[in-house]
Amino acid sequence: MDEKNSKLNKTHTLIVSDFHMGSRVSRSRDFHEMIKNFNFKKLILLGDIFESLNFQKLKESDWELISDISNLAKEKKVIWVEGNHDRKLTSFFSSLTDIKVCKIYKWKYNNKKYVAIHGHQFDNFLVNNAVLSVVANQIYNFIQLMDFKDRKVSRLIKRKSKGWLRLSKKVAERAIMYAKFTQADYIFCGHTHKAMKKEKGGIKYYNCGCWTDIPCTYVILDKDNIEIKEYSSG
């Protein structure tokens, strides 16, 4: 093993979600920098990789990341689980790359059963109030752009709004019910933008957070070791 590879962070599986590339608060450049320091075998993109169908909003750093992930898929296993924001995009990109695309990803590893699903399927508010959800998301993105450097206003709004809707807790509880129904030992979601770990009835739930806030968060999986990690640029 060469010296360069020996200095890389190592894990079997890297799980990330909610880049929202094309939005002005996407931190795709940070992920691009972070992933250079990892040696892994599998990458799971857990939904909402894009903000919308409007490619004109993609920045140069977004296209660079897309190119690098496409190249990674030639030598590593890359799975893209479809989110509510990037519907209709997954099939288009999968036809151009070696990335495997699915709505739900199930696999076995180290004698355990795992499932990865974006999580919007467990969000009744989103399903029943689609237009309101889009408007609220646009307002929140604008507040993030105008906020202080430490994002204290948008962080406060995020905590209050998620608490009011109890979104994170609801998604976690329903995800665990789904895992129990499918006989999975672990379930991973995104969607809520809030990193979270919960265990119930022997089933372990992890939400890998997002790459639109500071710090950004992700999940690493290596044998029995599963951790939620944070990344802040600079």
Contacts in CASP RR format, 6 or more apart in sequence:
PFRMAT RR
TARGET T0000
AUTHOR 0000-0000-0000
METHOD contacts of the structure
MODEL  1
MDEKNSKLNKTHTLIVSDFHMGSRVSRSRDFHEMIKNFNFKKLILLGDIF
ESLNFQKLKESDWELISDISNLAKEKKVIWVEGNHDRKLTSFFSSLTDIK
VCKIYKWKYNNKKYVAIHGHQFDNFLVNNAVLSVVANQIYNFIQLMDFKD
RKVSRLIKRKSKGWLRLSKKVAERAIMYAKFTQADYIFCGHTHKAMKKEK
GGIKYYNCGCWTDIPCTYVILDKDNIEIKEYSSG
5 39 0 8 1.000
8 37 0 8 1.000
8 38 0 8 1.000
8 39 0 8 1.000
9 37 0 8 1.000
9 38 0 8 1.000
9 39 0 8 1.000
10 38 0 8 1.000
10 39 0 8 1.000
10 40 0 8 1.000
10 222 0 8 1.000
11 38 0 8 1.000
11 39 0 8 1.000
11 40 0 8 1.000
11 220 0 8 1.000
11 221 0 8 1.000
11 222 0 8 1.000
12 40 0 8 1.000
12 41 0 8 1.000
12 42 0 8 1.000
12 109 0 8 1.000
12 221 0 8 1.000
12 222 0 8 1.000
12 223 0 8 1.000
13 40 0 8 1.000
13 41 0 8 1.000
13 42 0 8 1.000
13 43 0 8 1.000
13 44 0 8 1.000
13 109 0 8 1.000
13 220 0 8 1.000
13 221 0 8 1.000
13 222 0 8 1.000
14 35 0 8 1.000
14 38 0 8 1.000
14 40 0 8 1.000
14 42 0 8 1.000
14 43 0 8 1.000
14 44 0 8 1.000
14 218 0 8 1.000
14 219 0 8 1.000
14 220 0 8 1.000
14 221 0 8 1.000
15 43 0 8 1.000
15 44 0 8 1.000
15 46 0 8 1.000
15 116 0 8 1.000
15 188 0 8 1.000
15 206 0 8 1.000
15 208 0 8 1.000
15 218 0 8 1.000
15 219 0 8 1.000
15 220 0 8 1.000
15 221 0 8 1.000
16 31 0 8 1.000
16 43 0 8 1.000
16 44 0 8 1.000
16 45 0 8 1.000
16 46 0 8 1.000
16 208 0 8 1.000
16 211 0 8 1.000
16 218 0 8 1.000
16 219 0 8 1.000
17 45 0 8 1.000
17 46 0 8 1.000
17 47 0 8 1.000
17 48 0 8 1.000
17 49 0 8 1.000
17 118 0 8 1.000
17 189 0 8 1.000
17 190 0 8 1.000
17 191 0 8 1.000
17 208 0 8 1.000
17 209 0 8 1.000
17 210 0 8 1.000
17 211 0 8 1.000
18 46 0 8 1.000
18 47 0 8 1.000
18 48 0 8 1.000
18 190 0 8 1.000
18 191 0 8 1.000
18 193 0 8 1.000
18 209 0 8 1.000
18 210 0 8 1.000
18 211 0 8 1.000
18 212 0 8 1.000
19 26 0 8 1.000
19 27 0 8 1.000
19 28 0 8 1.000
19 31 0 8 1.000
19 48 0 8 1.000
19 49 0 8 1.000
19 50 0 8 1.000
19 65 0 8 1.000
19 210 0 8 1.000
19 211 0 8 1.000
19 212 0 8 1.000
20 26 0 8 1.000
20 48 0 8 1.000
20 49 0 8 1.000
20 50 0 8 1.000
20 51 0 8 1.000
20 85 0 8 1.000
20 210 0 8 1.000
20 211 0 8 1.000
20 212 0 8 1.000
21 28 0 8 1.000
21 49 0 8 1.000
21 50 0 8 1.000
21 51 0 8 1.000
21 58 0 8 1.000
21 59 0 8 1.000
21 62 0 8 1.000
21 65 0 8 1.000
21 66 0 8 1.000
22 50 0 8 1.000
22 51 0 8 1.000
22 52 0 8 1.000
22 54 0 8 1.000
22 57 0 8 1.000
22 58 0 8 1.000
22 59 0 8 1.000
22 62 0 8 1.000
23 51 0 8 1.000
23 57 0 8 1.000
23 141 0 8 1.000
23 212 0 8 1.000
24 141 0 8 1.000
24 145 0 8 1.000
25 141 0 8 1.000
25 144 0 8 1.000
25 145 0 8 1.000
25 212 0 8 1.000
26 51 0 8 1.000
26 59 0 8 1.000
26 62 0 8 1.000
26 211 0 8 1.000
26 212 0 8 1.000
27 211 0 8 1.000
27 212 0 8 1.000
27 213 0 8 1.000
27 214 0 8 1.000
27 216 0 8 1.000
27 233 0 8 1.000
28 59 0 8 1.000
28 61 0 8 1.000
28 62 0 8 1.000
28 65 0 8 1.000
28 211 0 8 1.000
29 61 0 8 1.000
29 65 0 8 1.000
29 233 0 8 1.000
30 211 0 8 1.000
30 216 0 8 1.000
30 231 0 8 1.000
30 233 0 8 1.000
31 65 0 8 1.000
31 211 0 8 1.000
31 216 0 8 1.000
31 231 0 8 1.000
32 61 0 8 1.000
32 64 0 8 1.000
32 65 0 8 1.000
32 68 0 8 1.000
33 233 0 8 1.000
34 216 0 8 1.000
34 218 0 8 1.000
34 231 0 8 1.000
35 43 0 8 1.000
35 68 0 8 1.000
40 76 0 8 1.000
41 76 0 8 1.000
41 77 0 8 1.000
42 76 0 8 1.000
42 77 0 8 1.000
42 78 0 8 1.000
42 79 0 8 1.000
43 69 0 8 1.000
43 72 0 8 1.000
43 76 0 8 1.000
43 77 0 8 1.000
43 78 0 8 1.000
43 79 0 8 1.000
44 79 0 8 1.000
44 81 0 8 1.000
44 105 0 8 1.000
44 116 0 8 1.000
44 188 0 8 1.000
45 69 0 8 1.000
45 78 0 8 1.000
45 79 0 8 1.000
45 80 0 8 1.000
45 81 0 8 1.000
45 99 0 8 1.000
46 81 0 8 1.000
46 116 0 8 1.000
46 118 0 8 1.000
46 188 0 8 1.000
46 189 0 8 1.000
46 190 0 8 1.000
46 208 0 8 1.000
47 80 0 8 1.000
47 81 0 8 1.000
47 82 0 8 1.000
47 83 0 8 1.000
47 85 0 8 1.000
47 86 0 8 1.000
47 118 0 8 1.000
47 190 0 8 1.000
47 191 0 8 1.000
48 83 0 8 1.000
48 84 0 8 1.000
48 85 0 8 1.000
48 86 0 8 1.000
48 118 0 8 1.000
48 190 0 8 1.000
48 191 0 8 1.000
48 210 0 8 1.000
49 80 0 8 1.000
49 83 0 8 1.000
49 86 0 8 1.000
49 89 0 8 1.000
50 85 0 8 1.000
50 86 0 8 1.000
50 89 0 8 1.000
51 57 0 8 1.000
51 85 0 8 1.000
52 85 0 8 1.000
53 88 0 8 1.000
53 89 0 8 1.000
58 66 0 8 1.000
66 93 0 8 1.000
69 78 0 8 1.000
69 97 0 8 1.000
69 99 0 8 1.000
70 96 0 8 1.000
70 97 0 8 1.000
70 98 0 8 1.000
70 99 0 8 1.000
72 78 0 8 1.000
73 97 0 8 1.000
73 98 0 8 1.000
73 99 0 8 1.000
74 98 0 8 1.000
77 100 0 8 1.000
78 98 0 8 1.000
78 99 0 8 1.000
78 100 0 8 1.000
79 99 0 8 1.000
79 100 0 8 1.000
79 101 0 8 1.000
79 102 0 8 1.000
79 105 0 8 1.000
79 116 0 8 1.000
80 90 0 8 1.000
80 93 0 8 1.000
80 94 0 8 1.000
80 99 0 8 1.000
80 100 0 8 1.000
80 101 0 8 1.000
80 102 0 8 1.000
81 102 0 8 1.000
81 103 0 8 1.000
81 104 0 8 1.000
81 105 0 8 1.000
81 116 0 8 1.000
81 117 0 8 1.000
81 118 0 8 1.000
82 90 0 8 1.000
82 101 0 8 1.000
82 102 0 8 1.000
82 103 0 8 1.000
82 118 0 8 1.000
83 118 0 8 1.000
83 119 0 8 1.000
83 120 0 8 1.000
83 191 0 8 1.000
84 118 0 8 1.000
84 120 0 8 1.000
84 126 0 8 1.000
84 191 0 8 1.000
90 101 0 8 1.000
91 101 0 8 1.000
93 99 0 8 1.000
93 101 0 8 1.000
94 100 0 8 1.000
94 101 0 8 1.000
103 117 0 8 1.000
104 115 0 8 1.000
104 116 0 8 1.000
104 117 0 8 1.000
105 115 0 8 1.000
105 116 0 8 1.000
105 117 0 8 1.000
106 113 0 8 1.000
106 114 0 8 1.000
106 115 0 8 1.000
106 116 0 8 1.000
106 182 0 8 1.000
106 184 0 8 1.000
107 113 0 8 1.000
107 114 0 8 1.000
108 114 0 8 1.000
109 221 0 8 1.000
110 223 0 8 1.000
110 224 0 8 1.000
112 185 0 8 1.000
112 186 0 8 1.000
113 182 0 8 1.000
113 183 0 8 1.000
113 184 0 8 1.000
113 185 0 8 1.000
113 186 0 8 1.000
114 184 0 8 1.000
114 185 0 8 1.000
114 186 0 8 1.000
114 187 0 8 1.000
114 188 0 8 1.000
114 221 0 8 1.000
115 178 0 8 1.000
115 179 0 8 1.000
115 182 0 8 1.000
115 184 0 8 1.000
115 186 0 8 1.000
115 187 0 8 1.000
115 188 0 8 1.000
116 187 0 8 1.000
116 188 0 8 1.000
116 189 0 8 1.000
117 175 0 8 1.000
117 178 0 8 1.000
117 187 0 8 1.000
117 188 0 8 1.000
117 189 0 8 1.000
118 189 0 8 1.000
118 190 0 8 1.000
118 191 0 8 1.000
119 171 0 8 1.000
119 175 0 8 1.000
119 189 0 8 1.000
119 190 0 8 1.000
119 191 0 8 1.000
119 192 0 8 1.000
120 126 0 8 1.000
120 127 0 8 1.000
120 191 0 8 1.000
122 170 0 8 1.000
122 171 0 8 1.000
122 174 0 8 1.000
122 175 0 8 1.000
122 178 0 8 1.000
122 189 0 8 1.000
123 167 0 8 1.000
123 170 0 8 1.000
123 171 0 8 1.000
123 191 0 8 1.000
123 192 0 8 1.000
124 170 0 8 1.000
125 133 0 8 1.000
125 165 0 8 1.000
125 167 0 8 1.000
126 133 0 8 1.000
136 161 0 8 1.000
140 154 0 8 1.000
140 157 0 8 1.000
140 158 0 8 1.000
140 161 0 8 1.000
141 212 0 8 1.000
143 153 0 8 1.000
143 154 0 8 1.000
143 157 0 8 1.000
144 151 0 8 1.000
144 154 0 8 1.000
144 212 0 8 1.000
144 213 0 8 1.000
147 153 0 8 1.000
147 154 0 8 1.000
150 214 0 8 1.000
151 213 0 8 1.000
151 214 0 8 1.000
154 213 0 8 1.000
155 213 0 8 1.000
158 193 0 8 1.000
158 194 0 8 1.000
158 213 0 8 1.000
162 168 0 8 1.000
162 192 0 8 1.000
162 194 0 8 1.000
167 192 0 8 1.000
167 194 0 8 1.000
168 192 0 8 1.000
168 194 0 8 1.000
168 196 0 8 1.000
168 207 0 8 1.000
171 189 0 8 1.000
171 191 0 8 1.000
171 192 0 8 1.000
171 207 0 8 1.000
172 189 0 8 1.000
172 196 0 8 1.000
172 198 0 8 1.000
172 205 0 8 1.000
172 207 0 8 1.000
173 200 0 8 1.000
175 187 0 8 1.000
175 189 0 8 1.000
175 205 0 8 1.000
176 187 0 8 1.000
176 198 0 8 1.000
176 200 0 8 1.000
176 201 0 8 1.000
176 203 0 8 1.000
176 205 0 8 1.000
178 187 0 8 1.000
179 185 0 8 1.000
179 186 0 8 1.000
179 187 0 8 1.000
179 203 0 8 1.000
179 205 0 8 1.000
180 201 0 8 1.000
180 203 0 8 1.000
184 203 0 8 1.000
185 202 0 8 1.000
185 203 0 8 1.000
185 204 0 8 1.000
186 203 0 8 1.000
186 204 0 8 1.000
186 205 0 8 1.000
186 206 0 8 1.000
186 226 0 8 1.000
187 203 0 8 1.000
187 204 0 8 1.000
187 205 0 8 1.000
187 206 0 8 1.000
188 205 0 8 1.000
188 206 0 8 1.000
188 207 0 8 1.000
188 208 0 8 1.000
188 219 0 8 1.000
189 205 0 8 1.000
189 206 0 8 1.000
189 207 0 8 1.000
189 208 0 8 1.000
190 207 0 8 1.000
190 208 0 8 1.000
190 209 0 8 1.000
190 210 0 8 1.000
191 207 0 8 1.000
192 207 0 8 1.000
192 209 0 8 1.000
193 209 0 8 1.000
193 210 0 8 1.000
193 212 0 8 1.000
193 213 0 8 1.000
194 207 0 8 1.000
194 209 0 8 1.000
195 207 0 8 1.000
195 208 0 8 1.000
195 209 0 8 1.000
195 217 0 8 1.000
195 228 0 8 1.000
195 230 0 8 1.000
196 205 0 8 1.000
196 206 0 8 1.000
196 207 0 8 1.000
196 209 0 8 1.000
196 228 0 8 1.000
197 204 0 8 1.000
197 205 0 8 1.000
197 206 0 8 1.000
197 207 0 8 1.000
197 228 0 8 1.000
198 204 0 8 1.000
198 205 0 8 1.000
199 205 0 8 1.000
204 226 0 8 1.000
206 219 0 8 1.000
206 226 0 8 1.000
206 228 0 8 1.000
208 217 0 8 1.000
208 218 0 8 1.000
208 219 0 8 1.000
208 228 0 8 1.000
209 217 0 8 1.000
209 218 0 8 1.000
209 228 0 8 1.000
210 216 0 8 1.000
210 217 0 8 1.000
214 232 0 8 1.000
215 230 0 8 1.000
215 231 0 8 1.000
215 232 0 8 1.000
216 230 0 8 1.000
216 231 0 8 1.000
216 232 0 8 1.000
217 228 0 8 1.000
217 229 0 8 1.000
217 230 0 8 1.000
217 231 0 8 1.000
218 228 0 8 1.000
218 229 0 8 1.000
218 231 0 8 1.000
219 226 0 8 1.000
219 227 0 8 1.000
219 228 0 8 1.000
219 229 0 8 1.000
220 226 0 8 1.000
220 227 0 8 1.000
220 229 0 8 1.000
END
